[in-house]
Amino acid sequence: MAKFTFNMPDVGEGVAEAEIVEWFVKVGDRVEEDQHLVDVMTDKATIDIESPVEGKVIEVAGELGDTIAVGSMLLVVEVEGEVAEDETEEAVSEDTAADGSVEPEAVMKAETTPAPEPQPEPKSAPSPSASSEPAEKVLASPAVRKRARDLGIDLAEVKPADDGRVRHGDLDQFLAYNAGGGFSPAGETRADETIKVIGLRKRIAQNMSASKRNIPHFTYVEECDVTDLERMRGDLNASRGSKPKLTLLPLLITAICKRLPDYPMINARYDDEANVVTRHGSVHLGMATQTDNGLIVPVIRDAQSRNIWQLANEIGRLANAARDGSAKSEELSGSTLTITSLGPLGGVATTPVINRPEVAIIGPNRIIERPMFVADGQGGERIEKRKLMNISISCDHRVVDGYDAASFIQELKKLIETPVLLLSD
């Protein structure tokens, strides 16, 4: 028998280390050649690593969340025969392309620590108010006793439904009709959970912390009347034919791209180590997308060169790719400005966090209907129901002045409230 040391492989793109996000084997397991061993996450993607040999696992390098350097020991396998001392094996799943790049899977799995088994309640003196047998003589499982103790219920006061044993249903009845005055409890007591922050969730935490720590944010919010814009959107959808259904987002992106050339400092990236600001001519728009695994920002390349239907197609394609893990590495990086929206959950106003090293992020909020004074065309005013939406912008105050941010949003407001201008050259 011989020991085979399997080192962390070089996954390309200049990656020097990776984080362990899930082990699929443990010490003592027998593994086959090409068997899935572990998932690791780099700055760019989650990668499946497979075994180059078959044998018995006798050592693994670390726990979930640990960082492993490329070339360092990942695990040791006991194999038949002899292994050369200088032999190094690298085995990455077929998701690795010929050029060394990898297809990101945007996967985050959390390890939970199970709650300890509940122990029987220590015997204690019966409640003075109890009219039946003392609590220590009541038949009940340890889980029922623990729940009763957490709820402050004397088991001796609970009448069991049958066979003399108190069950969870008996506690429910007691709470509903005795302790609760006819009302059921708000919810059940649940055990605490400890969840290790790893993988994508760890990356998000690090990026958000770095952004708030390094960037002096300020946020400006303006109210826009989107009644006419929504009416135009409805008309376009009614005659769209085979084109994708328009949401508000392609129209907002069109408005943003039309006004950015006059405010180049907003479509920019700031390298604060080199003290250099790059003002970009093209708009590579990041689109914050909520997935089951956390927040991912796919990028609409050259948004300024696309019409509203092309934007709608790209928004749908990228959102689906982000959610199913099929987005490519180049589709998840290189944004120059980000837009973030919670749709119907958008709230009245938001203060979005900048996607560093960008210098601004725009957040449309929820549309609400409210009575407004509007011109009646005869020199007077009338009250009319209108659709209103706030737009928030957070900016890096080291680069963007408050006046410029406010001016940009005011110009955006003019386009939104006169939507025919969106479709004109």
Beta strands, then each sheet from edge to edge (+ up, - down):
strand 1: 2-7
strand 2: 17-23
strand 3: 30-31
strand 4: 36-41
strand 5: 46-50
strand 6: 55-60
strand 7: 67-69
strand 8: 73-79
strand 9: 139-140
strand 10: 165-166
strand 11: 217-225
strand 12: 268-271
strand 13: 276-279
strand 14: 285-287
strand 15: 289-291
strand 16: 294-296
strand 17: 299-300
strand 18: 337-339
strand 19: 360-375
strand 20: 381-396
sheet 1: 1+ 8- 6+ 3-
sheet 2: 5+ 4- 2+ 7-
sheet 3: 9+ 10+
sheet 4: 11+ 20- 19+ 18+ 14+ 17-
sheet 5: 12+ 13-
sheet 6: 15+ 16-
end
